[in-house]
Amino acid sequence: MGLGALKSRDYYKARDASRFIGVDAQALSRITGTVLVLLDQPASKRNLKKKKNWKGRNTKKSGEISEEGTKSEETSESVSSDEFEMNGKPRNENIGLSLKFNKRNLEVRGYTRKIDGEWQYSKKTINLVKGKT
């Protein structure tokens, strides 16, 4: 049974869909759901945060040694206080396809469905993931 034999109204179990795509069934399950990645600020911005004075201006000078033992080559003007405050905290970003929401048992019509506790994937999902891998 090849990918051409799939019909748009058909849904396939993860094991079968993963065979069409050429990935592991568990990888398919993760890719089609939510995959959170923690994005942290660069080390240079972490160092600047520790050296701010009470007015929010950076007091760090070029060439000063940080607490991590690295030498800074940037001046205090390299990052504005507005830019720093916006990017100052780590944040989660979803890099998954969000075609299913397992905790809430929510399906995305035309792409995924859950029957008897098992996720199934449509031809659209298979083609989408195959194009991304």
CORSULSUL-V614222 format. One record per pair of residues at least 4 apart in sequence whose C-alpha atoms are under 6 Angstrom apart, sorted by the first residue. I is the first residue (numbers start at 1). J is the second residue. If there is no record, write none. Layout:
BEGIN
i:I j:J
i:I j:J
END
This chain:
BEGIN
i:8 j:123
i:10 j:122
i:11 j:120
i:11 j:121
i:11 j:122
i:12 j:17
i:12 j:120
i:12 j:121
i:13 j:120
i:14 j:18
i:14 j:25
i:15 j:25
i:18 j:22
i:18 j:23
i:18 j:24
i:18 j:25
i:21 j:130
i:31 j:96
i:32 j:96
i:32 j:97
i:32 j:98
i:32 j:99
i:33 j:96
i:33 j:97
i:33 j:98
i:33 j:99
i:33 j:100
i:34 j:96
i:34 j:98
i:35 j:94
i:35 j:95
i:35 j:96
i:36 j:92
i:36 j:93
i:36 j:94
i:37 j:92
i:37 j:93
i:38 j:91
i:38 j:92
i:39 j:90
i:39 j:91
i:40 j:90
i:51 j:59
i:51 j:60
i:52 j:56
i:52 j:57
i:52 j:58
i:52 j:59
i:53 j:57
i:58 j:76
i:60 j:76
i:61 j:75
i:62 j:72
i:62 j:73
i:62 j:74
i:62 j:75
i:63 j:71
i:63 j:72
i:63 j:73
i:64 j:71
i:64 j:72
i:65 j:69
i:65 j:70
i:65 j:71
i:66 j:70
i:84 j:88
i:99 j:108
i:100 j:106
i:100 j:107
i:100 j:108
i:101 j:105
i:101 j:106
i:107 j:112
i:107 j:113
i:108 j:112
i:111 j:121
i:111 j:122
i:111 j:125
i:112 j:120
i:112 j:121
i:113 j:119
i:113 j:120
i:114 j:118
i:114 j:119
i:121 j:125
i:126 j:130
END
